[in-house]
């Protein structure tokens, strides 16, 4: 297992053209198993709303799993739709994602993942989104 730094930049553009950008950076871990990459990290460090996040991907798909203050599983596959529920303490939202593009440039334990997708919430188009994930190797590594 490799210790890594994970930077996630999400951009949303709503139907009026308003853009919202969120960027987070966290320490994480990476491993490769069965031809799939796994990147594990926590969002909300230092807050009570911590969320454990797992990215699972290969050249054909990306699965985002979140557990904690938010419960969510989202799949991204090029030119495909997927549905999921985004569960929060305040209630659930039904999400539908149409993945327009998935691009992976990933080596042994570092690289980038880019996703371009449309997001509908409870059946209504919400925004056009991009997700850019950078995983950078650390000086410190350990094996499983």
C-alpha positions as MATLAB code, in Angstrom:
seq = 'XXXXXXXXXXXXXXXXXXXXXXXXXXXXXXXXXXXXXXXXXXXXXXXXXXXXXXXXXXXXXXXXXXXXXXXXXXXXXXXXXXXXXXXXXXXXXXXXXXXXXXXXXXXXXXXXXXXXXXXXXXXXXXXXXXXXXXXXXXXXXXXX';
ca = [
       0.000    0.000    0.000;
       1.360    3.414   -0.995;
       0.795    6.606    0.961;
      -0.393    9.320   -1.421;
      -1.755   12.849   -1.567;
      -5.196   13.149   -3.166;
      -6.435   16.419   -4.675;
     -10.015   16.551   -5.929;
     -11.330   19.524   -7.896;
     -15.023   19.509   -8.759;
     -16.614   22.096  -11.027;
     -20.379   22.516  -11.456;
     -22.052   24.766  -14.009;
     -25.800   25.162  -13.487;
     -28.442   25.917  -16.101;
     -27.947   29.685  -15.648;
     -24.197   29.380  -16.322;
     -23.150   29.966  -12.722;
     -19.962   28.060  -11.894;
     -19.096   26.580   -8.505;
     -15.649   25.087   -7.834;
     -14.706   22.979   -4.811;
     -11.181   21.698   -4.226;
      -9.948   19.481   -1.410;
      -6.622   17.869   -0.630;
      -6.113   14.943    1.739;
      -3.585   12.302    2.662;
      -4.604    8.881    1.455;
      -3.592    5.353    0.543;
      -3.408    3.598   -2.810;
      -3.262   -0.050   -3.761;
      -3.759   -2.133   -6.874;
      -5.773   -5.353   -6.679;
      -7.225   -7.487   -9.462;
      -6.317   -4.915  -12.121;
      -8.215   -2.126  -10.331;
      -6.792    0.888   -8.513;
      -8.136    1.803   -5.075;
      -7.555    5.203   -3.474;
      -8.801    5.730    0.092;
      -8.962    9.069    1.917;
     -11.117   11.112    4.315;
     -13.002   14.334    3.570;
     -13.848   16.804    6.323;
     -10.651   16.288    8.334;
     -10.964   18.090   11.675;
     -14.774   18.339   11.497;
     -17.588   16.182   12.816;
     -18.872   15.656    9.264;
     -16.068   13.313    8.254;
     -16.597   11.108    5.222;
     -14.474    8.111    4.250;
     -14.045    8.022    0.484;
     -12.920    5.178   -1.769;
     -12.174    5.619   -5.467;
     -12.133    2.343   -7.396;
     -11.158    2.532  -11.060;
      -9.672    0.940  -14.143;
      -9.528    2.184  -17.749;
     -13.290    1.626  -18.252;
     -14.958    2.877  -15.073;
     -14.743    4.872  -11.869;
     -16.745    4.072   -8.734;
     -16.945    6.618   -5.929;
     -17.942    5.261   -2.500;
     -18.571    7.560    0.469;
     -19.382    6.540    4.058;
     -19.907    8.556    7.215;
     -21.881   11.823    7.406;
     -22.819   11.096    3.766;
     -23.629    7.682    2.281;
     -23.242    7.485   -1.471;
     -22.149    5.203   -4.300;
     -21.746    6.654   -7.780;
     -20.528    4.935  -10.926;
     -19.046    6.663  -13.953;
     -18.759    4.809  -17.268;
     -18.236    6.584  -20.619;
     -21.475    7.442  -22.424;
     -23.563    5.623  -19.816;
     -26.151    6.578  -17.196;
     -26.152    5.517  -13.566;
     -28.562    6.146  -10.688;
     -27.877    6.315   -6.984;
     -29.096    7.789   -3.716;
     -27.159   10.466   -1.872;
     -27.996    9.923    1.792;
     -27.499   12.720    4.331;
     -28.795   13.288    7.868;
     -31.306   15.760    6.358;
     -32.711   13.294    3.812;
     -32.046   11.417    0.597;
     -31.644   12.692   -2.943;
     -31.981   10.555   -6.053;
     -29.070   11.254   -8.408;
     -28.729   10.355  -12.061;
     -25.407   10.814  -13.801;
     -24.754   10.734  -17.530;
     -21.006   10.292  -18.012;
     -19.895   12.105  -21.114;
     -16.180   11.377  -20.786;
     -13.834    9.407  -18.525;
     -10.085    9.797  -18.988;
      -7.466    8.058  -16.879;
      -3.739    8.764  -16.961;
      -2.493    6.589  -14.160;
       0.790    4.815  -13.495;
       1.660    2.378  -10.737;
       0.532    4.579   -7.828;
       0.076    8.116   -9.155;
      -1.741    9.939  -11.915;
      -4.957   11.698  -12.822;
      -8.600   10.844  -13.387;
     -10.894   13.234  -15.280;
     -14.666   12.869  -15.578;
     -17.133   15.056  -17.474;
     -20.785   14.367  -16.604;
     -24.306   15.755  -16.369;
     -26.102   15.527  -13.018;
     -29.850   15.285  -12.466;
     -31.309   15.487   -8.949;
     -34.721   13.933   -8.316;
     -35.277   13.721  -12.081;
     -34.353   17.339  -12.896;
     -31.129   18.354  -14.672;
     -29.067   20.168  -12.076;
     -25.669   20.875  -13.607;
     -22.892   19.977  -16.009;
     -19.890   18.830  -13.983;
     -16.246   18.019  -14.216;
     -14.193   16.128  -11.702;
     -10.384   16.229  -11.739;
      -8.579   13.893   -9.339;
      -4.807   13.955   -8.866;
      -3.060   11.236   -6.898;
       0.570   12.008   -6.078;
       2.939    9.444   -4.596;
       4.497   10.116   -1.224;
       8.073    9.733   -0.065;
       6.892    7.170    2.457;
       5.637    3.816    1.213;
       4.670    0.604    2.917;
       3.645   -2.796    1.649;
       0.616   -4.846    2.529;
];
